[in-house]
Amino acid sequence: MLQSTEIDVLVGRVLAGGDPEAQLQALHQLRAALDEVERRLACDAIRAGLSWRRIGSALGISKQAAHRRHRDGVARALAAPEPVATGGGERVGAAVRLSVPARRAIRLARQEAAVLGSAELGTEHLLLGVLRCGDNSAERLFQRLDIKLEAARRTLCVRGGRDGSARTDAAPVGSTVAASPLARRLVERALAGVAARRGGELTALDLLRALVSIESSGAARTLAMLGVAPERVRAELQALDQRQPGPRSLPRL
């Protein structure tokens, strides 16, 4: 973020007096500097889980105005690659761990939902999170299927692809953006499938398997809009499963 001394200097020039033209130039520079500060703070707020409504309220404008003003800048900032953390996964309950990429996918999905101005975390946002999470196996799968992040994001911006479920206040992934009922059910389904593997680790591919298990999910519809049939994704995942030991089937919903 800009150093406060830079803004202090510009404020001093605006208030100096004696040269209106120089003062106006300094005022123009100050506005640009403050606009940049506001953009970065909006990005920080989205990363912290604030909604566009709260951001707009803090700025004294509506959530729609805040979203219009900052959505592109926030999207560019959040699209920048993040360093992939190393180390063990996070344990959920007594039996299941979240792998680092899976945990990242869920966090990034929250950001995608916020940037797109969605009131809910849907399966389509979780798909974007898996696309961004840096899991090597998932990346190779997406390359084979020619599924690209920007194309998926554009599809959601233009046509949607939402789960179409009523909003719920119970978000299974700990987000301030409530998860759609279907997103919650499918995340829980993925966790149950991993638990059946006796102390397994939830991976990004486990999340993807659950997301495409229902044709009506926002994730499955987004893939269909991209020209990739969900059954093709399921077939690829099944082929991967056959090369790995242990059951990978999902429990019934």
DRENKOL-716728 format. One line per 10 residues: number of its first residue (from 1); their letters; for each residue x, y, z of N, C-alpha, C, O. Coordinates in steps of 0.2 Angstrom, whole numbers, plus 5000, padded with zeros to 4 digits. Layout:
// DRENKOL-716728
NUM = a = X Y Z X Y Z X Y Z X Y Z | ...
This chain:
// DRENKOL-716728
1 = mlqsteidvl = 5004 4994 5000 5000 5000 5000 5004 5006 5000 5010 5006 5002 | 5002 5012 4997 5006 5018 4997 5008 5020 5004 5004 5019 5009 | 5014 5022 5005 5016 5025 5011 5012 5031 5013 5011 5035 5009 | 5011 5032 5020 5007 5037 5022 5010 5044 5021 5007 5049 5020 | 5017 5044 5020 5021 5050 5019 5019 5053 5012 5019 5059 5011 | 5018 5048 5007 5017 5051 5001 5010 5055 5001 5010 5060 4998 | 5005 5052 5004 4999 5055 5004 4999 5062 5009 4996 5067 5007 | 5003 5061 5014 5004 5067 5018 5007 5073 5014 5005 5079 5015 | 5012 5071 5009 5015 5076 5005 5010 5079 5001 5010 5086 5000 | 5006 5075 4998 5001 5078 4993 4996 5082 4997 4994 5087 4994
11 = vgrvlaggdp = 4994 5080 5003 4989 5084 5007 4992 5091 5008 4989 5096 5008 | 4999 5091 5010 5002 5097 5011 5002 5102 5005 5001 5108 5006 | 5003 5099 4999 5003 5103 4993 4996 5106 4992 4996 5112 4990 | 4991 5102 4993 4984 5105 4992 4983 5110 4996 4979 5115 4994 | 4985 5110 5003 4983 5115 5008 4988 5121 5008 4988 5125 5012 | 4994 5120 5004 4999 5125 5004 4997 5132 5003 4999 5137 5006 | 4993 5133 4998 4990 5140 4996 4996 5143 4992 5001 5141 4991 | 4993 5149 4988 4998 5153 4984 4998 5151 4977 5001 5155 4973 | 4997 5145 4975 4998 5143 4968 4992 5138 4967 4992 5132 4967 | 4986 5141 4965 4980 5137 4964 4981 5131 4958 4979 5125 4959
21 = eaqlqalhql = 4985 5132 4953 4986 5127 4948 4990 5121 4951 4988 5115 4950 | 4995 5123 4955 4999 5117 4958 4995 5114 4963 4995 5107 4964 | 4990 5117 4967 4986 5114 4972 4981 5109 4968 4980 5104 4971 | 4978 5111 4963 4974 5107 4959 4977 5101 4956 4974 5095 4957 | 4983 5102 4954 4987 5096 4952 4988 5091 4957 4988 5085 4957 | 4990 5094 4963 4991 5090 4969 4985 5086 4971 4985 5080 4973 | 4979 5090 4971 4973 5087 4972 4971 5081 4968 4968 5076 4970 | 4972 5082 4961 4971 5076 4956 4976 5070 4958 4973 5065 4958 | 4982 5071 4960 4986 5066 4962 4984 5062 4968 4984 5056 4969 | 4982 5067 4973 4979 5064 4979 4973 5059 4978 4973 5054 4981
31 = raaldeverr = 4968 5062 4974 4963 5058 4972 4965 5051 4969 4962 5046 4971 | 4969 5051 4965 4972 5045 4962 4975 5040 4967 4974 5034 4967 | 4979 5043 4971 4982 5039 4977 4977 5036 4981 4977 5030 4983 | 4972 5040 4983 4967 5037 4988 4962 5032 4984 4960 5027 4987 | 4961 5033 4978 4958 5028 4974 4961 5021 4974 4958 5016 4975 | 4968 5021 4973 4972 5015 4974 4972 5012 4981 4971 5006 4981 | 4972 5017 4986 4971 5014 4993 4965 5011 4994 4964 5005 4997 | 4959 5014 4991 4953 5011 4992 4952 5004 4988 4949 4999 4991 | 4955 5003 4982 4955 4997 4979 4958 4992 4983 4956 4986 4983 | 4964 4993 4985 4968 4988 4989 4964 4986 4995 4964 4980 4997
41 = lacdairagl = 4961 4991 4999 4958 4990 5005 4951 4985 5003 4950 4981 5007 | 4948 4987 4997 4943 4983 4995 4945 4975 4994 4941 4971 4996 | 4951 4975 4991 4953 4968 4990 4955 4964 4997 4953 4959 4998 | 4958 4968 5001 4959 4965 5008 4953 4963 5011 4952 4958 5015 | 4947 4967 5010 4941 4966 5014 4938 4959 5011 4935 4955 5015 | 4938 4959 5004 4936 4952 5001 4940 4946 5004 4937 4941 5005 | 4946 4947 5004 4950 4941 5007 4949 4940 5014 4949 4934 5016 | 4947 4945 5018 4945 4944 5025 4938 4941 5025 4935 4940 5031 | 4934 4941 5020 4927 4938 5020 4922 4943 5021 4916 4941 5022 | 4923 4949 5020 4918 4954 5020 4913 4954 5014 4916 4952 5008
51 = swrrigsalg = 4907 4955 5015 4902 4955 5009 4903 4962 5005 4905 4967 5008 | 4900 4962 4999 4900 4969 4996 4895 4974 4999 4896 4980 4999 | 4890 4971 5003 4886 4975 5007 4890 4979 5012 4889 4985 5013 | 4894 4975 5016 4898 4978 5021 4903 4983 5018 4904 4988 5021 | 4906 4981 5013 4911 4986 5010 4908 4992 5008 4910 4998 5009 | 4902 4992 5004 4898 4998 5002 4896 5002 5008 4897 5008 5008 | 4894 4999 5013 4892 5003 5019 4898 5006 5022 4897 5012 5024 | 4903 5003 5022 4909 5007 5025 4911 5013 5021 4914 5018 5023 | 4910 5012 5014 4912 5018 5009 4906 5023 5009 4907 5028 5005 | 4900 5021 5012 4895 5026 5011 4891 5025 5005 4888 5030 5003
61 = iskqaahrrh = 4891 5020 5001 4888 5018 4995 4884 5012 4996 4885 5008 5000 | 4880 5010 4990 4877 5004 4990 4882 4998 4989 4887 4999 4986 | 4879 4992 4990 4883 4986 4988 4884 4986 4981 4890 4984 4978 | 4879 4987 4977 4880 4987 4970 4885 4992 4967 4889 4991 4963 | 4885 4998 4970 4890 5003 4968 4897 5001 4970 4902 5002 4966 | 4898 4998 4976 4904 4995 4978 4907 4990 4973 4912 4990 4971 | 4902 4985 4971 4904 4980 4967 4906 4983 4960 4911 4980 4957 | 4902 4987 4957 4904 4990 4951 4910 4994 4951 4914 4993 4946 | 4912 4997 4956 4918 5001 4957 4924 4997 4957 4929 4999 4954 | 4924 4991 4961 4930 4988 4963 4930 4981 4960 4935 4977 4961
71 = rdgvaralaa = 4925 4978 4957 4925 4971 4955 4931 4969 4951 4934 4964 4951 | 4932 4973 4945 4937 4972 4941 4944 4972 4944 4948 4967 4943 | 4946 4977 4948 4952 4977 4951 4953 4972 4956 4959 4969 4957 | 4948 4970 4960 4948 4965 4965 4949 4958 4961 4953 4954 4964 | 4946 4957 4956 4946 4951 4952 4953 4950 4950 4956 4945 4950 | 4956 4955 4947 4963 4955 4945 4968 4953 4950 4973 4949 4950 | 4967 4957 4956 4972 4955 4962 4971 4948 4964 4976 4945 4966 | 4965 4946 4965 4964 4939 4967 4966 4934 4962 4967 4928 4964 | 4966 4936 4956 4968 4931 4951 4976 4930 4951 4978 4925 4948 | 4979 4934 4954 4987 4933 4954 4989 4927 4958 4985 4925 4963
81 = pepvatggge = 4994 4923 4955 4996 4917 4959 4997 4918 4966 5001 4923 4967 | 4995 4914 4970 4997 4914 4977 5002 4908 4978 5002 4903 4975 | 5007 4909 4983 5012 4904 4984 5008 4898 4987 5004 4899 4992 | 5010 4892 4985 5007 4886 4987 5010 4884 4994 5016 4883 4994 | 5006 4883 4999 5009 4882 5006 5011 4874 5006 5008 4870 5002 | 5016 4873 5010 5018 4866 5011 5016 4864 5018 5014 4868 5022 | 5017 4857 5019 5015 4855 5025 5009 4850 5025 5006 4849 5020 | 5007 4848 5031 5001 4843 5031 4995 4847 5031 4994 4853 5031 | 4990 4843 5030 4983 4845 5029 4980 4847 5035 4982 4846 5041 | 4974 4850 5035 4970 4852 5041 4965 4846 5042 4961 4844 5038
91 = rvgaavrlsv = 4965 4844 5049 4960 4838 5050 4953 4841 5051 4952 4846 5055 | 4948 4837 5049 4941 4839 5050 4938 4833 5054 4938 4828 5051 | 4936 4835 5060 4933 4830 5064 4939 4825 5066 4944 4827 5066 | 4937 4818 5067 4941 4814 5070 4945 4810 5064 4950 4807 5065 | 4942 4809 5058 4945 4805 5053 4947 4808 5047 4952 4805 5044 | 4945 4814 5045 4947 4816 5038 4951 4823 5039 4950 4827 5043 | 4956 4823 5035 4961 4829 5034 4959 4832 5027 4957 4829 5022 | 4960 4839 5027 4959 4843 5021 4966 4843 5019 4971 4846 5022 | 4968 4841 5012 4974 4842 5009 4975 4850 5009 4970 4854 5009 | 4981 4852 5008 4983 4859 5007 4979 4862 5001 4976 4867 5001
101 = parrairlar = 4980 4859 4995 4976 4861 4989 4968 4861 4990 4965 4866 4988 | 4965 4856 4994 4958 4857 4995 4956 4862 4999 4951 4866 4998 | 4960 4864 5004 4959 4869 5009 4959 4876 5005 4955 4880 5006 | 4964 4876 5001 4965 4882 4996 4959 4883 4992 4957 4889 4991 | 4957 4877 4989 4951 4878 4984 4945 4881 4987 4942 4885 4984 | 4944 4879 4994 4938 4881 4997 4939 4889 4999 4934 4893 4998 | 4945 4891 5001 4946 4898 5002 4945 4902 4996 4942 4907 4996 | 4948 4900 4990 4948 4903 4984 4941 4903 4981 4939 4908 4978 | 4937 4898 4983 4930 4898 4980 4926 4904 4984 4922 4907 4981 | 4927 4905 4990 4924 4910 4994 4926 4917 4991 4922 4921 4990
111 = qeaavlgsae = 4932 4918 4989 4934 4924 4985 4930 4925 4979 4928 4930 4977 | 4930 4919 4975 4927 4920 4968 4919 4922 4969 4917 4926 4965 | 4916 4919 4974 4909 4921 4975 4908 4928 4977 4904 4931 4975 | 4913 4930 4981 4913 4938 4983 4914 4942 4977 4910 4947 4976 | 4919 4940 4973 4921 4945 4967 4915 4945 4962 4914 4950 4959 | 4911 4939 4961 4906 4939 4957 4900 4942 4960 4894 4942 4956 | 4900 4944 4966 4894 4947 4969 4889 4943 4971 4883 4945 4971 | 4890 4936 4972 4885 4931 4974 4884 4931 4981 4888 4932 4985 | 4877 4930 4983 4875 4930 4990 4877 4923 4993 4876 4922 4999 | 4878 4918 4988 4879 4911 4991 4886 4909 4988 4888 4911 4982
121 = lgtehlllgv = 4889 4904 4992 4894 4900 4989 4891 4894 4986 4889 4890 4989 | 4892 4894 4979 4889 4888 4975 4894 4883 4973 4900 4885 4973 | 4892 4878 4970 4896 4873 4967 4900 4876 4962 4906 4873 4960 | 4898 4881 4958 4901 4884 4952 4907 4887 4955 4913 4888 4952 | 4907 4890 4961 4912 4894 4964 4918 4889 4967 4924 4890 4966 | 4915 4883 4969 4920 4878 4971 4924 4875 4965 4930 4874 4966 | 4920 4875 4960 4924 4873 4953 4930 4878 4952 4935 4875 4950 | 4928 4884 4952 4934 4889 4951 4939 4888 4956 4945 4889 4954 | 4937 4887 4962 4942 4886 4967 4947 4880 4966 4953 4880 4967 | 4944 4874 4964 4948 4869 4962 4952 4870 4956 4958 4868 4955
131 = lrcgdnsaer = 4950 4874 4951 4954 4876 4945 4960 4880 4947 4965 4880 4944 | 4959 4884 4953 4965 4889 4955 4969 4886 4960 4974 4889 4962 | 4968 4880 4963 4971 4878 4969 4978 4875 4969 4981 4875 4974 | 4980 4874 4963 4987 4872 4962 4988 4864 4963 4994 4862 4964 | 4983 4860 4963 4984 4853 4964 4986 4850 4957 4983 4851 4952 | 4992 4847 4957 4995 4844 4951 4990 4839 4947 4990 4840 4941 | 4987 4835 4951 4983 4830 4948 4977 4833 4944 4975 4831 4939 | 4974 4838 4948 4968 4842 4945 4971 4846 4939 4967 4846 4934 | 4976 4849 4939 4979 4853 4934 4980 4849 4928 4978 4851 4922 | 4982 4843 4928 4983 4838 4923 4977 4836 4920 4976 4836 4914
141 = lfqrldikle = 4972 4835 4924 4965 4833 4922 4962 4839 4918 4959 4837 4912 | 4962 4845 4920 4960 4850 4917 4963 4852 4910 4960 4854 4906 | 4969 4851 4910 4973 4851 4904 4971 4846 4898 4970 4848 4893 | 4970 4840 4901 4967 4835 4896 4960 4837 4893 4959 4836 4887 | 4956 4840 4898 4949 4841 4896 4949 4848 4893 4943 4850 4891 | 4954 4852 4892 4955 4859 4890 4950 4863 4894 4946 4867 4891 | 4950 4863 4900 4946 4867 4905 4950 4872 4907 4955 4871 4911 | 4949 4879 4906 4953 4884 4908 4949 4889 4913 4943 4890 4912 | 4953 4891 4918 4950 4896 4923 4946 4902 4920 4940 4903 4922 | 4949 4905 4916 4946 4912 4913 4940 4910 4909 4935 4914 4910
151 = aarrtlcvrg = 4940 4905 4905 4934 4903 4902 4928 4901 4906 4923 4903 4905 | 4930 4898 4912 4925 4896 4916 4922 4902 4920 4916 4903 4921 | 4927 4907 4922 4924 4913 4925 4920 4917 4921 4915 4920 4923 | 4922 4918 4914 4918 4922 4909 4911 4919 4909 4906 4922 4908 | 4911 4912 4908 4904 4909 4908 4900 4910 4914 4894 4912 4913 | 4903 4911 4920 4898 4912 4925 4896 4920 4925 4891 4921 4927 | 4901 4924 4923 4899 4931 4923 4894 4933 4918 4889 4937 4919 | 4894 4929 4912 4889 4930 4906 4883 4927 4907 4877 4930 4906 | 4883 4920 4909 4877 4916 4909 4875 4913 4916 4869 4911 4916 | 4879 4914 4920 4877 4911 4927 4879 4903 4927 4883 4901 4923
161 = grdgsartda = 4876 4899 4931 4877 4892 4932 4876 4890 4939 4879 4886 4941 | 4872 4894 4942 4871 4893 4949 4867 4887 4951 4863 4884 4947 | 4868 4885 4957 4864 4879 4960 4857 4880 4960 4853 4875 4959 | 4854 4886 4960 4847 4888 4960 4844 4886 4967 4838 4884 4966 | 4847 4886 4972 4845 4884 4978 4843 4890 4983 4846 4895 4982 | 4839 4889 4988 4837 4894 4992 4843 4895 4997 4847 4891 4998 | 4844 4901 4999 4850 4903 5003 4849 4900 5010 4843 4899 5013 | 4855 4898 5013 4855 4895 5020 4860 4898 5024 4865 4901 5021 | 4859 4899 5030 4864 4902 5034 4870 4898 5037 4874 4900 5040 | 4869 4891 5035 4874 4886 5037 4879 4885 5032 4878 4882 5027
171 = apvgstvaas = 4885 4888 5033 4890 4887 5028 4895 4882 5030 4899 4883 5035 | 4896 4876 5027 4900 4871 5030 4908 4872 5029 4912 4869 5032 | 4910 4877 5025 4917 4879 5024 4919 4885 5028 4924 4887 5027 | 4915 4887 5033 4917 4892 5037 4917 4899 5034 4922 4903 5036 | 4913 4901 5029 4913 4907 5026 4908 4912 5028 4903 4909 5031 | 4909 4918 5027 4904 4923 5029 4899 4923 5023 4894 4926 5024 | 4901 4921 5017 4896 4920 5012 4893 4913 5013 4896 4908 5013 | 4886 4913 5014 4883 4906 5015 4883 4902 5010 4883 4904 5004 | 4884 4895 5011 4885 4890 5006 4877 4889 5003 4873 4888 5007 | 4877 4887 4997 4870 4885 4995 4869 4878 4998 4874 4874 4999
181 = plarrlvera = 4863 4876 4998 4861 4869 5001 4865 4864 4997 4867 4859 5000 | 4865 4864 4991 4868 4859 4987 4875 4859 4988 4878 4854 4988 | 4879 4865 4988 4886 4865 4989 4887 4862 4996 4892 4858 4997 | 4883 4863 5001 4884 4860 5007 4884 4853 5007 4888 4849 5010 | 4879 4850 5004 4877 4843 5003 4883 4840 5000 4885 4834 5002 | 4886 4843 4994 4891 4839 4991 4898 4840 4994 4902 4835 4994 | 4899 4845 4998 4905 4845 5002 4905 4840 5007 4910 4836 5008 | 4899 4839 5010 4898 4834 5016 4899 4827 5013 4901 4823 5016 | 4896 4826 5007 4896 4820 5003 4904 4818 5002 4906 4812 5003 | 4908 4823 5000 4915 4822 4998 4918 4820 5005 4922 4815 5005
191 = lagvaarrgg = 4917 4823 5010 4920 4821 5017 4918 4814 5019 4922 4811 5022 | 4911 4813 5018 4909 4806 5020 4913 4801 5016 4914 4795 5018 | 4914 4802 5009 4917 4797 5005 4924 4796 5007 4927 4790 5007 | 4928 4801 5009 4935 4801 5012 4935 4797 5018 4939 4793 5020 | 4930 4799 5023 4930 4795 5029 4929 4788 5029 4932 4784 5033 | 4926 4786 5023 4925 4779 5022 4931 4775 5020 4932 4769 5021 | 4936 4779 5018 4943 4776 5017 4947 4776 5023 4953 4774 5022 | 4944 4776 5029 4948 4775 5035 4954 4780 5036 4959 4778 5035 | 4952 4786 5038 4957 4791 5039 4961 4794 5033 4967 4796 5033 | 4957 4794 5028 4960 4797 5021 4960 4805 5022 4959 4808 5027
201 = eltaldllra = 4963 4807 5016 4964 4815 5015 4959 4817 5010 4960 4814 5004 | 4955 4822 5011 4951 4825 5006 4956 4829 5001 4959 4834 5003 | 4955 4827 4995 4959 4831 4990 4955 4835 4985 4949 4835 4986 | 4958 4839 4981 4955 4843 4976 4951 4839 4971 4945 4841 4969 | 4953 4833 4970 4950 4828 4965 4943 4825 4969 4938 4824 4965 | 4944 4824 4975 4938 4822 4979 4932 4828 4979 4927 4826 4978 | 4934 4834 4979 4929 4839 4979 4926 4839 4972 4920 4840 4971 | 4931 4839 4967 4928 4839 4960 4923 4833 4958 4918 4834 4955 | 4925 4827 4961 4921 4821 4960 4914 4823 4963 4909 4821 4960 | 4913 4826 4969 4907 4827 4971 4903 4833 4967 4897 4832 4967
211 = lvsiessgaa = 4907 4838 4965 4904 4843 4962 4900 4841 4955 4895 4844 4953 | 4903 4836 4952 4900 4834 4945 4896 4828 4946 4894 4825 4941 | 4895 4826 4952 4891 4820 4953 4883 4821 4952 4879 4816 4951 | 4881 4827 4952 4874 4829 4950 4874 4834 4944 4877 4839 4944 | 4870 4832 4939 4869 4835 4933 4867 4842 4934 4868 4847 4930 | 4863 4843 4939 4860 4850 4940 4864 4855 4944 4862 4861 4945 | 4870 4853 4946 4874 4857 4950 4877 4863 4946 4877 4862 4940 | 4878 4869 4949 4881 4874 4945 4887 4872 4942 4889 4875 4937 | 4891 4868 4946 4898 4866 4943 4897 4862 4937 4900 4863 4932 | 4892 4857 4937 4891 4853 4931 4888 4857 4925 4890 4856 4919
221 = rtlamlgvap = 4884 4862 4926 4881 4866 4921 4886 4870 4918 4886 4872 4912 | 4891 4873 4922 4896 4877 4920 4901 4873 4915 4903 4876 4910 | 4902 4867 4917 4907 4863 4913 4903 4862 4906 4906 4862 4901 | 4896 4860 4906 4893 4859 4900 4893 4865 4896 4893 4865 4890 | 4892 4871 4899 4893 4877 4895 4899 4878 4891 4900 4881 4886 | 4905 4875 4894 4911 4875 4891 4912 4870 4886 4918 4869 4883 | 4907 4866 4885 4908 4860 4880 4911 4854 4883 4913 4850 4879 | 4911 4854 4890 4914 4848 4893 4908 4844 4897 4906 4847 4902 | 4906 4838 4894 4901 4835 4897 4903 4832 4904 4908 4830 4905 | 4899 4833 4909 4900 4831 4916 4902 4824 4916 4906 4821 4920
231 = ervraelqal = 4899 4820 4912 4900 4812 4912 4907 4811 4910 4910 4806 4912 | 4910 4815 4906 4917 4814 4903 4922 4816 4909 4926 4812 4910 | 4920 4821 4913 4924 4822 4919 4924 4816 4924 4929 4814 4927 | 4918 4813 4925 4917 4808 4929 4921 4802 4927 4924 4798 4931 | 4921 4801 4920 4925 4795 4917 4932 4796 4918 4935 4791 4920 | 4935 4802 4917 4942 4803 4919 4943 4802 4926 4949 4799 4927 | 4939 4804 4930 4940 4803 4938 4940 4795 4939 4944 4793 4943 | 4936 4792 4936 4935 4785 4937 4942 4781 4935 4944 4777 4938 | 4944 4783 4929 4950 4781 4926 4956 4782 4931 4960 4777 4932 | 4956 4788 4934 4962 4789 4939 4961 4785 4945 4966 4783 4948
241 = dqrqpgprsl = 4955 4784 4947 4953 4780 4953 4956 4773 4953 4958 4770 4957 | 4955 4770 4947 4957 4763 4945 4964 4762 4946 4967 4757 4947 | 4968 4768 4946 4976 4767 4946 4978 4768 4953 4984 4767 4955 | 4973 4770 4958 4975 4771 4965 4971 4766 4969 4966 4764 4968 | 4975 4764 4975 4972 4759 4979 4966 4762 4983 4966 4768 4985 | 4961 4758 4985 4956 4760 4990 4950 4762 4986 4951 4765 4981 | 4944 4762 4989 4938 4764 4986 4937 4771 4986 4940 4775 4990 | 4934 4774 4980 4933 4781 4979 4926 4783 4978 4925 4788 4976 | 4922 4778 4979 4915 4780 4977 4912 4784 4983 4914 4785 4988 | 4907 4788 4981 4903 4793 4985 4897 4790 4988 4894 4786 4985
251 = prl = 4896 4791 4994 4889 4789 4997 4883 4792 4994 4884 4797 4991 | 4878 4789 4994 4872 4791 4991 4869 4798 4995 4870 4798 5001 | 4867 4802 4991 4864 4809 4994 4858 4807 4998 4855 4812 5001
